[in-house]
């Protein structure tokens, strides 16, 4: 595997064109399971694109409220004792700081509910509102700059160009500079990866903007709120519950951000037009 990019794989295909099937090579996005173990016990298995596994795990742990920062993780590594060589990079072993208590029963109930319950969003929103509260408005973002961020993120995606099959999440500074872009076959994974990267680098999320390549669901909006990111931008639509999160969190949300325009929700006072403020 040395020298190969674990995120992609070449595969022969047959392309239908001009009423004929033509053999050719294609580049596919890799999708493989990652089992995350805590203190030797399986916590969760996620399907992801290999790469940035440590940041993915950190983002997941942070999003689930298990850790407050990267220092709550004592050690993190890929498993070296596995049944097959292929599994070596697909099992992650984590040891948390001794001060962190894992309520395994609560975790199992919570993860099961997230996977199977269609009415959990409202209850989760109420809990988030109680636990986090609205975010203060300490700075404004220029809407013209925000409208350009998805394209800036797109240009920074190195794997999407060859596969066309990856989502991305990016962190921008409040001045409009692209800080970090992470890619994954899953929207939530890409978001967890970039938040995990921010935790690893002690990034001030309160002075950052989160940009995602797909739509904004409740889960994406909730991850932004938990990280205290005040502005969330997406290429595609926002769900009704995501907009409710933005309103409760006092977050600025911009959806359908394409070709210099977008739909703004939530805390409109976070936005300003060039030379002035938003209405």
N, C-alpha and C positions, 0 to 999 in steps of 0.2 A: 504493500500500500504506500510505500515511501514515495513522496513526490506527487501522489495523486490527491485530488481535491475530494474529500469525503462527502461534500455536499452535492456532487453531481455524478452521473453515471452515463456512459455512452451506450446506446442500444440501437440495434438495427430496426428499421421500420420500413413500411411501404407507403409511399405518399400517392394519394389519388389526385391526378392532375391530367387535364386534356384527355379524359376518358380512358386513362391507363393507370396501372399501379407501377410505380417506379421505386425500386429498392434504394434506400439511402440511410445514412446514419443520423441519429437524433441524440440530443443531450437532455436527459431527464433529471429532475430534482429528486434527490434521495429522500426517502421517508422511512425512518426506522424507529423502533420503540426505545425509550430511555426509562429504565427502572431507577427510581431514586430511593435509596435506602437511608434511613436515619438510625444511627447506632445499631446497624446490622439488621434492621427491620424494614420491610418494604413499606414505603409511605404512599407512593403513587407511581403509575406508569403512564407516560405521555408519548404520543406519536410526534416526532419532530424531525427537522432536517439536522443532521449531525453538524457540530460546530457550536461554539459558545455555550457548551453544556453547563459550565460552572455558573455563568451569568443567568442562564435559563433557570437553574435551580434556585439561585439567590432571589431572582424575581418572583418565582412561585412561592417561596417561603415567606418573602416579604408581603406579597399579596394576600396570603392566607393568615397574616398576622402572627406568624410563628417567630420571626425575627424582626428587630427594629432597625438593624443596620448590619453591614457585612461583618463587623467584629463579633456578632453573635454566633458566627460559624467558626468552630475550632479548627476543623480540617475538612477538606473536600478533595476527592480524587476518584478516578475511574478504578473500577474493581480489577485486581490483578489475578484473582483466583476465580476462573469462570469455566463452565463446561465446554465451551468451544471458543476458538480464537475470535470468531466474529462477534461474540458477546462482550468482549473485553471493553470496547468503547461504548457499550450500551447499558452499563450498570454503573451508577454513580453512588459512592459511599460518602455520607456526610456525618460528621460528629459536631453537635452543637455545644455551645458553652454550657458549663455545668449549671449556670443560673437559669437556663431555659428549661421549662417543664413541658413535656409533650403529653397532652391529654389524648391518648390514642382513641379512646371511645368517641370523644367529641369529633376528632378528625375524621374517623370513619363515617360518622353520621353526616358530617358536613360535606365530605367529598361525594358521598352517595346522593345527597340531596341536590348538589350542584349538577350531577349527571342525569338525574331522573325527574326532578320536580319542576313543573312548568309554572308554578305560582310562587317560587322562592324570591323572585326579583323584588316584589313589593316589600316583603318582609326584610330582605337584605338592605333595601334602600332606607327603610326606617331605622334599622340598626346602624347603618353607616352615618346617617344624619345625627344620631345620638352620640356616636363614638367620635366623629371627626368634626362636625360642624362646618359652617361656611368658611371659605378661605378669604382672607383680606385682599383688597385691591391695592397693591403697592406700586404698580407700573402698568402702562398701557402698551399694546402692540399695534403696529401699523398694519392695517388691513391689506395694503398693497404688498407688503413684505410677506404676510401670512399666505396670501394667494399664490406666491411663487415657491413656497416651501415644498409642496408635493413634487414639483418638477426637479427641484434641487435634490431631493431625496432620491428620486428616480434615477438621476444621473450618477448617483453614488452607489447604486446597486450593481455590484460586479457580477453576480450570478444570474440575476433576472435577464440580463441581456442575452445570455446563451440558452436559457431554458424557457423564459416567459411564464414560469410557474411558481414564483415566490412572492410572498407578502413581505412588507418591510415596515419597520417602525423606526423613527428617528427622533433624536433630541436636538432641539435648536436652542441657542441662547436667546435671551430677550432682545438682543440686538440683531437677530436674524442670521447668526452664523450656525452652520450645521456642525454639531459636535460629534455625533455618533449615529451610524445607521446599522441596524441588525436585520438579517433576513431569515425567514423560515417559511416552511410550507403552511404553517398555521399562523393566523393573525395574532392570536393570544400569545403564542410562543415568541413571536417577534417582539411583542410588547414586553413580555417578561424578560427577554434577553437584554433589551436596551435599558430597562429599569434596573436589572441586575448589574449591568455595566456601570450605571450611574451610582449604585450603592458601592461598588468596588472602588470607584474613583472619588467618593465623597462629594458628588455633584450636588449643587443646590437646586433641587427640583423646583423650588418656589420661584426661581429665576429662569425657568426653562419652559419650552413649548414642546408638546408631544405631537408628532405627526404620524399618521398611520395610512397605509396604502389602500385598505379596504373600507368597509363600513364601520360605523361606531355602534357597537352593541352595548348593553348594560355592563357586561364584563369588562370591556375596554375602558369605559368611562369610570367604572369603579376602581380599576387599577390606577388610573390617573389621579383620582381623588385621594386614594390611600397614599400615594407618593407625594401629594400636595402639589401636583402640576396644575397651574391655574388656567392654561389654555390648551385645548385639544383640537387638532385639525385633521380632517379626513378627506380622502379623494372621493369617497362614495357617501351614501346616505347615513343618517343617524336614526336609530330607533326611537320610538316614543319614550321608552324607559331611560334611554341614554340622555335624552333631553331633560327628563325629570331629574336625573342625577346632576346635570349641569346647573339646573335651577337651584337645587338643594345645596350644592357645593359652592355656589357663587363662582362657577367656572365659565369661562368663555368657550363656546363650542362652535366650530365652523365646519360644515359638511358640504359635499359636492364642490370641493375646492378645485376648480379646473379653469384654465384659460383666463386667469385674472379675476375670477368671481367666486362666490360661495354663499351659503346660507348660514346666517349667524343666529345662535340661540344662547340662552342662559344670561350670564352677566355681560350685557352689551357695553357696560362702562369699561370693560377691559380692552375694548377696541377703539382705535382712532383712525381717521382718514388722514392722508397726507396734508399737513397744515392745520389740522383741527381734530375734533373728537367725534365719536359716533353719535347718532341721534338717539 
